[in-house]
Every structure is written in structure tokens, then in C-alpha cells.
Amino acid sequence: MEIVIIGVGNMGGAVLSGLLKAGHAPESVTAVVRREERAAEIASTYGVRSLPAEAAVAAADVVVLGVKPYGVVPVLESVKDSLRPGTLVVSLAAGITTAQMEAAVPDGVDVVRVMPNTPALIGQGMSVLAAGAHCRAEALATAEELMGAVGEVVTVPESSVDAAGALSGSGPAYVFLVAEALIEAGVHLGLTRADATTLVTQTLVGSSQLLADTGTHPALLREQVTSPGGTTAASLRVFEERGLRAAFLEATRANRDRSRELAAD
């Protein structure tokens, strides 16, 4: 399978690294980048060649778009004549619908939209996939395998992509904000910043792993930490009084709505 990655930034680079770690041969992957120095860096780091977009796409079975949202349709239009029926196009950009992509490619080209997240950089990503209206089942399976190289995969109807992205796509930012706030709180309580950072980081890592490994509902795990009238209960009471749940609901709704606005624009 010949794979072309157009735009090897954070997400494109994460997919490239994940594919190679999953066993794809470097000679089966081609990068398309703008700068010669970036092409040289990719060749040195990954052993992957770089080619102009049209030449690369003409031989591709799978084309991964790692460009910004505003670049997705222009890139597809620029390589339209090189895309063959049966080629799979996978976009990693937020807000661009499969309908918009399908309108820019020839008939017979399969289109899949992906909402990844930054933990893909360490192989712990969460990717949300949605197939285009004319995407074949085998093409969707290929996209799922492709993104499985950098973490977990969930496939949803496209109507649910914006909502799912509000959780996983932007979710790392919420986690980092919580970490930042807890570290600052520790400093205010008299801990050194280094100690507070270690305490918070490992607590988040361990708690997430416990949730993932046990499959236990988070409410039950929370209750296991919370003794009636104890210290944790005192903290949680403040979060409830300050409307933490409502804030998350409002934030994720705003995220979903903004994604829809980007698509409309």
C-alpha cells in the first residue's frame, strides 16, 4: 500500500511516525512538504522520500491530508487530476466535511474525515472517524487501521463528529488546563513548583490508566476516593458549588458550535 502524507506537521508527523512503528516500510510512504530543508529532515529522521504533490498522489493508494482546514479543499483541487478511482483520501483537519471533500475529488475516490488529538504524538491518540457518503466499507477499514497506528479509533456518523471532537479533539487542552490549575494551587499551598508538577502529573497519569484498565464508571472511582465528611468531599463540594459540570457542558457546546461555524465558512 502506497501512502502519501501531504503536510507533515504535528498531526501529519504523528501519523508518519506511527505508521513506521506499526511496520509500514519507509519506501511505501511519501511525504509532500513545501520546504526543501523539511524534506531533508524527514528523510534523515524517517528514511522517507519527498515528492511534488501531483507525482506523489498519482502513485498513491492512500492520501493523508495533514494541512490546515483552509488548505484541504485547495490541495484536493490542485491534485484532482492525479487522483485515481479507488484512492482513499483521509483528512486530519477540523471542520471540513466529507461533502466538501467529495465535491473536490473525482468520482470513485473514497473520503474519510478524521478528528485526531495531540497524544497521537506518543502513540496514545484518540481519533474520531466519519466516512463520506460514497466511501466503501473496505476503504473505511483501511482508514481505521491507519489511525490505529497512533492510538485508539472510534467511528461515528458525521453528524456526531463535532460533538466527539469537542471531547477528544480539544480534550487534551482541558486536561492541561486542569493540570496547570492544580499545579498553581499546590504552589499557593506552599509546595515547590517542581514537587507540585510531579504530584499532579503522576496523579493524572495514574488516574487515567486506572479508568482505562478497570473499565469502571468514573463516578464509582470517584466515590472510592471520597469518604463521607472527609477532605476529598470538601473539595468536591466546592467544585459543585462553582458549577464545574455546567462549565464543561457549556464549553463543549461552544466547541461543537465553533466547529460547525468553521465548516459553514
Secondary structure, 3 states (H helix, E strand, C coil): CCEEEECCCHHHHHHHHHHHHCCCCHHHEEEECCCHHHHHHHHHHHCCEECCHHHHHHCCCEEEECCCHHHHHHHHHHHHHHCCCCCEEEECCCCCCHHHHHCCCCCCCEEEEEECCHHHHHCCEEEEEEECCCCCHHHHHHHHHHHHCCEEEEECCHHHHHHHHHHHHCHHHHHHHHHHHHHHHHHHCCCCHHHHHHHHHHHHHHHHHHHHHHCCCHHHHHHHHCCCCCHHHHHHHHHHHCCHHHHHHHHHHHHHHHHHHHHHC
